Amino acid sequence: MLLRGDGRGWGCTGYYDQSPTSCRCAMPAITITLSEGSLQRLRKLAERAGVSPEDLARAGLEDCLARPREDFAKAAEHVLRKNAELYRRLA
């Protein structure tokens, strides 16, 4: 979430709970099951980063979803290179 100088999110109409960076907007939610060991590691990493475990997990998932998979990127590059002449003629 992008934050304004006052700590409120851009365009957020929700309210904030405990922290100005912890938006509780009406968004879809999911529940995931973690092993006790994974949960403890998540909590420790979140504590070191100064964020909640939920915010750290959300940020990690959003980062993962935002990056195109390397194999997809390689395949797309191959297809574009292979068909460059065709695409040029169709343009």
C-alpha positions in Angstrom: 0.0 0.0 0.0 1.3 3.5 -0.8 1.2 5.8 2.2 0.7 9.5 2.3 2.7 11.7 4.6 0.0 11.4 7.2 0.3 7.6 7.2 -3.1 6.9 5.6 -3.2 4.9 2.5 -4.0 6.5 -0.9 -7.6 5.9 -1.7 -8.2 3.8 1.4 -11.7 4.2 2.8 -11.1 1.7 5.6 -9.9 2.3 9.2 -6.6 1.7 10.8 -6.0 -0.6 13.7 -3.0 -0.2 16.0 -0.7 1.1 13.3 -1.1 3.7 10.6 0.4 1.2 8.1 -2.0 -1.6 9.1 -5.0 -0.9 7.0 -8.1 -2.9 7.8 -10.0 -2.1 4.6 -12.9 -4.4 3.5 -10.8 -6.8 1.3 -11.2 -10.4 0.6 -9.3 -12.6 3.1 -7.9 -16.1 3.0 -6.7 -18.4 5.7 -3.5 -20.4 5.3 -2.2 -23.2 7.5 1.5 -23.1 8.5 3.5 -25.5 10.5 4.5 -24.4 13.9 8.1 -24.0 12.8 7.1 -21.8 9.8 4.8 -19.7 12.0 7.6 -19.1 14.5 10.0 -18.1 11.7 7.4 -15.7 10.3 6.9 -14.2 13.7 10.6 -13.7 14.3 11.1 -12.1 10.9 8.1 -9.9 11.3 9.4 -8.8 14.8 12.8 -7.9 13.3 11.2 -5.9 10.5 8.9 -4.2 12.9 5.7 -5.3 11.2 2.9 -7.8 12.0 3.3 -11.4 10.8 0.2 -10.8 8.7 1.7 -7.7 7.0 4.9 -9.5 6.3 3.1 -12.6 4.8 1.0 -10.2 2.7 4.0 -8.3 1.5 5.9 -11.5 0.6 2.9 -12.9 -1.3 2.3 -9.7 -3.2 6.0 -9.5 -4.1 5.9 -13.1 -5.4 2.7 -12.5 -7.4 4.1 -9.3 -8.9 7.2 -10.9 -10.3 6.8 -12.9 -13.5 8.0 -16.4 -13.3 11.5 -16.8 -14.8 10.5 -19.7 -17.0 7.5 -17.8 -18.3 9.7 -14.8 -19.1 12.2 -17.0 -20.9 9.4 -18.7 -22.9 7.8 -15.4 -23.8 11.2 -14.0 -24.9 11.7 -17.1 -27.1 8.3 -16.8 -28.7 8.8 -13.1 -29.4 12.2 -13.6 -30.9 11.1 -16.6 -33.0 8.1 -14.7 -34.4 9.6 -11.2 -34.6 9.4 -11.0 -38.4 5.7 -12.2 -38.4 4.8 -9.6 -35.7 6.7 -6.9 -37.7 4.6 -7.7 -40.8 1.4 -7.8 -38.9 2.0 -4.4 -37.3 
